[in-house]
Amino acid sequence: MDSDTLPAMDAGKKRFGLTTTAWKTILGLFLVTRLFLTGVGVASRELIEPVRKKPYGWVYSDYLHLDVWGVWDTGWYLGIARRGYPATTPELPDIRDVKWSRNYGFLPLYPLTIFLLHLVTGRYFLSALLASNLSLLVVAALLYRMAEERGGPLLARNTMVALFFFPASFILSGGFSESLCLALLLGCFALADRDRWGWVGVLGFLLALCRPIGVVMVIPLGMKWLARYRRLHPGVLFLGLIPAGLVFWSAFCYFRTGDWLAVPHVKERFWGAGFYNPFANLWDWVLHDSPGIRLNAIFGFLLLFLVLVLLLRRRWIEVVTCLLLLLVPIGGGGIGQATGILRFSVMLFPLYVLLGEVLENERLARWLTPCLGVIQGFLMVTWANGLHFIV
């Protein structure tokens, strides 16, 4: 056999639907960016700690290189994985009066995943990081395949650069549920493209149990169904499994607390959740005194500009997907949601492909990629030290 044919043959081998070359791209970017961000988090924590006015409150591991990946909601997820959700008792007839009942604001799939992995690892926090990073690799694989089908290997590689260098994508490696949610969402879209509507329903059911935003994804997935069939087709019935996930969780809440609407009631009581005009919120936050709130609001308008680009390219389903993923959470709360925009942005997967298209311009790629890396490094510093830039 001619040795010159070996690289071509290796490139053609597929593992989990991707070639060896694709996996080298994904794993290379994953390792380089995660090592860089871990170093940034550790160095910043060690530099800031001596001048910190108050003790740092989120310590989940004795190993600093792991601990920098957990903050804010990580503690809630770990608490649910350890103790579950509280129940109404004769002594506590209204669970909403109990501060610990806030954990009903966090849906069960991610903490359940942590619990199951803990049975193998024996460590809850390590299990949370494993769940997030394994989900991130699934996200990368699905996104690579999506971009490759649209524009070939070059667009797929550039989309991976966009994914791993996106300003807030470090969150996908942290102790948060976004990476698991995004993996399920991309799985739904990939299966819909292949007419596997039964599995779309199953993953959609799980998606609705991962984050509340998962329920509204029935809208763009329904648009995909309409674009494909434009007629009555039994596959649409499987989409009903997505809201069924929310009904299932509401039934569980009723069984535990006597309240079908425990989630919105707890969010309203403790976080001020409600129905707001998202555009009015964004404008008010741009004028806010807090630099963290202003930064998130400006980033929100930048995201809307990118969605406008998708609109001009007539990518209707992607536009609806991005608007729902961005505007629903922005309009779902008051000032408490203001520092969450950067966090919400990591779910907007069509923008990764759009940025991948931009990076196909070599001149733009030369300066845009390092700029994105610097911004992500700065945001990692704020994350690893519990500053109010990303919550």
CORTA-V684649 format. One record per residue. N is the residue number from 1. RES is the residue in one small letter. OMEGA is omega in whole degrees, 0 to 359 (none if undefined). Layout:
# CORTA-V684649
n=N res=RES omega=OMEGA
n=N res=RES omega=OMEGA
This chain:
# CORTA-V684649
n=1 res=m omega=180
n=2 res=d omega=182
n=3 res=s omega=181
n=4 res=d omega=181
n=5 res=t omega=185
n=6 res=l omega=180
n=7 res=p omega=181
n=8 res=a omega=179
n=9 res=m omega=179
n=10 res=d omega=181
n=11 res=a omega=182
n=12 res=g omega=178
n=13 res=k omega=181
n=14 res=k omega=175
n=15 res=r omega=183
n=16 res=f omega=175
n=17 res=g omega=181
n=18 res=l omega=178
n=19 res=t omega=177
n=20 res=t omega=178
n=21 res=t omega=179
n=22 res=a omega=180
n=23 res=w omega=177
n=24 res=k omega=177
n=25 res=t omega=182
n=26 res=i omega=184
n=27 res=l omega=177
n=28 res=g omega=179
n=29 res=l omega=179
n=30 res=f omega=183
n=31 res=l omega=182
n=32 res=v omega=183
n=33 res=t omega=181
n=34 res=r omega=177
n=35 res=l omega=178
n=36 res=f omega=182
n=37 res=l omega=175
n=38 res=t omega=178
n=39 res=g omega=178
n=40 res=v omega=181
n=41 res=g omega=181
n=42 res=v omega=182
n=43 res=a omega=181
n=44 res=s omega=179
n=45 res=r omega=181
n=46 res=e omega=179
n=47 res=l omega=184
n=48 res=i omega=186
n=49 res=e omega=182
n=50 res=p omega=182
n=51 res=v omega=181
n=52 res=r omega=183
n=53 res=k omega=179
n=54 res=k omega=178
n=55 res=p omega=178
n=56 res=y omega=192
n=57 res=g omega=186
n=58 res=w omega=179
n=59 res=v omega=183
n=60 res=y omega=182
n=61 res=s omega=175
n=62 res=d omega=181
n=63 res=y omega=187
n=64 res=l omega=182
n=65 res=h omega=172
n=66 res=l omega=186
n=67 res=d omega=181
n=68 res=v omega=181
n=69 res=w omega=178
n=70 res=g omega=179
n=71 res=v omega=175
n=72 res=w omega=188
n=73 res=d omega=178
n=74 res=t omega=181
n=75 res=g omega=178
n=76 res=w omega=180
n=77 res=y omega=179
n=78 res=l omega=179
n=79 res=g omega=178
n=80 res=i omega=179
n=81 res=a omega=181
n=82 res=r omega=192
n=83 res=r omega=182
n=84 res=g omega=182
n=85 res=y omega=181
n=86 res=p omega=180
n=87 res=a omega=173
n=88 res=t omega=178
n=89 res=t omega=176
n=90 res=p omega=180
n=91 res=e omega=181
n=92 res=l omega=186
n=93 res=p omega=178
n=94 res=d omega=186
n=95 res=i omega=181
n=96 res=r omega=177
n=97 res=d omega=183
n=98 res=v omega=184
n=99 res=k omega=182
n=100 res=w omega=180
n=101 res=s omega=174
n=102 res=r omega=184
n=103 res=n omega=172
n=104 res=y omega=175
n=105 res=g omega=181
n=106 res=f omega=185
n=107 res=l omega=199
n=108 res=p omega=191
n=109 res=l omega=181
n=110 res=y omega=176
n=111 res=p omega=175
n=112 res=l omega=177
n=113 res=t omega=177
n=114 res=i omega=181
n=115 res=f omega=182
n=116 res=l omega=177
n=117 res=l omega=178
n=118 res=h omega=178
n=119 res=l omega=179
n=120 res=v omega=186
n=121 res=t omega=185
n=122 res=g omega=182
n=123 res=r omega=182
n=124 res=y omega=184
n=125 res=f omega=176
n=126 res=l omega=179
n=127 res=s omega=177
n=128 res=a omega=180
n=129 res=l omega=176
n=130 res=l omega=179
n=131 res=a omega=182
n=132 res=s omega=185
n=133 res=n omega=173
n=134 res=l omega=176
n=135 res=s omega=178
n=136 res=l omega=178
n=137 res=l omega=175
n=138 res=v omega=176
n=139 res=v omega=182
n=140 res=a omega=181
n=141 res=a omega=181
n=142 res=l omega=180
n=143 res=l omega=177
n=144 res=y omega=182
n=145 res=r omega=179
n=146 res=m omega=181
n=147 res=a omega=180
n=148 res=e omega=178
n=149 res=e omega=181
n=150 res=r omega=188
n=151 res=g omega=177
n=152 res=g omega=185
n=153 res=p omega=181
n=154 res=l omega=178
n=155 res=l omega=180
n=156 res=a omega=179
n=157 res=r omega=179
n=158 res=n omega=176
n=159 res=t omega=176
n=160 res=m omega=176
n=161 res=v omega=179
n=162 res=a omega=180
n=163 res=l omega=187
n=164 res=f omega=179
n=165 res=f omega=178
n=166 res=f omega=190
n=167 res=p omega=185
n=168 res=a omega=187
n=169 res=s omega=174
n=170 res=f omega=178
n=171 res=i omega=182
n=172 res=l omega=175
n=173 res=s omega=183
n=174 res=g omega=182
n=175 res=g omega=178
n=176 res=f omega=186
n=177 res=s omega=187
n=178 res=e omega=184
n=179 res=s omega=177
n=180 res=l omega=179
n=181 res=c omega=181
n=182 res=l omega=178
n=183 res=a omega=179
n=184 res=l omega=180
n=185 res=l omega=178
n=186 res=l omega=176
n=187 res=g omega=178
n=188 res=c omega=181
n=189 res=f omega=180
n=190 res=a omega=179
n=191 res=l omega=177
n=192 res=a omega=178
n=193 res=d omega=181
n=194 res=r omega=178
n=195 res=d omega=177
n=196 res=r omega=190
n=197 res=w omega=176
n=198 res=g omega=178
n=199 res=w omega=173
n=200 res=v omega=179
n=201 res=g omega=180
n=202 res=v omega=179
n=203 res=l omega=177
n=204 res=g omega=175
n=205 res=f omega=178
n=206 res=l omega=179
n=207 res=l omega=179
n=208 res=a omega=177
n=209 res=l omega=182
n=210 res=c omega=176
n=211 res=r omega=182
n=212 res=p omega=182
n=213 res=i omega=181
n=214 res=g omega=184
n=215 res=v omega=185
n=216 res=v omega=177
n=217 res=m omega=173
n=218 res=v omega=182
n=219 res=i omega=178
n=220 res=p omega=177
n=221 res=l omega=174
n=222 res=g omega=176
n=223 res=m omega=176
n=224 res=k omega=179
n=225 res=w omega=180
n=226 res=l omega=180
n=227 res=a omega=183
n=228 res=r omega=189
n=229 res=y omega=183
n=230 res=r omega=179
n=231 res=r omega=179
n=232 res=l omega=181
n=233 res=h omega=184
n=234 res=p omega=180
n=235 res=g omega=182
n=236 res=v omega=181
n=237 res=l omega=180
n=238 res=f omega=178
n=239 res=l omega=177
n=240 res=g omega=177
n=241 res=l omega=181
n=242 res=i omega=175
n=243 res=p omega=177
n=244 res=a omega=176
n=245 res=g omega=178
n=246 res=l omega=178
n=247 res=v omega=178
n=248 res=f omega=181
n=249 res=w omega=177
n=250 res=s omega=178
n=251 res=a omega=176
n=252 res=f omega=179
n=253 res=c omega=178
n=254 res=y omega=180
n=255 res=f omega=183
n=256 res=r omega=190
n=257 res=t omega=186
n=258 res=g omega=184
n=259 res=d omega=177
n=260 res=w omega=185
n=261 res=l omega=181
n=262 res=a omega=183
n=263 res=v omega=179
n=264 res=p omega=180
n=265 res=h omega=178
n=266 res=v omega=179
n=267 res=k omega=178
n=268 res=e omega=184
n=269 res=r omega=189
n=270 res=f omega=183
n=271 res=w omega=177
n=272 res=g omega=180
n=273 res=a omega=180
n=274 res=g omega=179
n=275 res=f omega=182
n=276 res=y omega=173
n=277 res=n omega=185
n=278 res=p omega=180
n=279 res=f omega=176
n=280 res=a omega=176
n=281 res=n omega=181
n=282 res=l omega=182
n=283 res=w omega=178
n=284 res=d omega=183
n=285 res=w omega=176
n=286 res=v omega=182
n=287 res=l omega=184
n=288 res=h omega=180
n=289 res=d omega=184
n=290 res=s omega=178
n=291 res=p omega=179
n=292 res=g omega=179
n=293 res=i omega=178
n=294 res=r omega=180
n=295 res=l omega=180
n=296 res=n omega=181
n=297 res=a omega=178
n=298 res=i omega=178
n=299 res=f omega=177
n=300 res=g omega=178
n=301 res=f omega=176
n=302 res=l omega=177
n=303 res=l omega=178
n=304 res=l omega=176
n=305 res=f omega=178
n=306 res=l omega=176
n=307 res=v omega=176
n=308 res=l omega=176
n=309 res=v omega=176
n=310 res=l omega=179
n=311 res=l omega=180
n=312 res=l omega=177
n=313 res=r omega=175
n=314 res=r omega=175
n=315 res=r omega=192
n=316 res=w omega=183
n=317 res=i omega=179
n=318 res=e omega=177
n=319 res=v omega=180
n=320 res=v omega=179
n=321 res=t omega=182
n=322 res=c omega=181
n=323 res=l omega=179
n=324 res=l omega=182
n=325 res=l omega=182
n=326 res=l omega=190
n=327 res=l omega=179
n=328 res=v omega=178
n=329 res=p omega=178
n=330 res=i omega=180
n=331 res=g omega=183
n=332 res=g omega=181
n=333 res=g omega=179
n=334 res=g omega=185
n=335 res=i omega=179
n=336 res=g omega=179
n=337 res=q omega=190
n=338 res=a omega=181
n=339 res=t omega=178
n=340 res=g omega=186
n=341 res=i omega=177
n=342 res=l omega=178
n=343 res=r omega=179
n=344 res=f omega=188
n=345 res=s omega=185
n=346 res=v omega=180
n=347 res=m omega=187
n=348 res=l omega=188
n=349 res=f omega=177
n=350 res=p omega=180
n=351 res=l omega=176
n=352 res=y omega=179
n=353 res=v omega=178
n=354 res=l omega=177
n=355 res=l omega=175
n=356 res=g omega=176
n=357 res=e omega=177
n=358 res=v omega=183
n=359 res=l omega=174
n=360 res=e omega=172
n=361 res=n omega=188
n=362 res=e omega=180
n=363 res=r omega=178
n=364 res=l omega=183
n=365 res=a omega=184
n=366 res=r omega=181
n=367 res=w omega=183
n=368 res=l omega=182
n=369 res=t omega=178
n=370 res=p omega=177
n=371 res=c omega=177
n=372 res=l omega=178
n=373 res=g omega=179
n=374 res=v omega=179
n=375 res=i omega=180
n=376 res=q omega=177
n=377 res=g omega=178
n=378 res=f omega=181
n=379 res=l omega=176
n=380 res=m omega=177
n=381 res=v omega=181
n=382 res=t omega=179
n=383 res=w omega=187
n=384 res=a omega=182
n=385 res=n omega=173
n=386 res=g omega=178
n=387 res=l omega=188
n=388 res=h omega=172
n=389 res=f omega=176
n=390 res=i omega=180
n=391 res=v omega=none
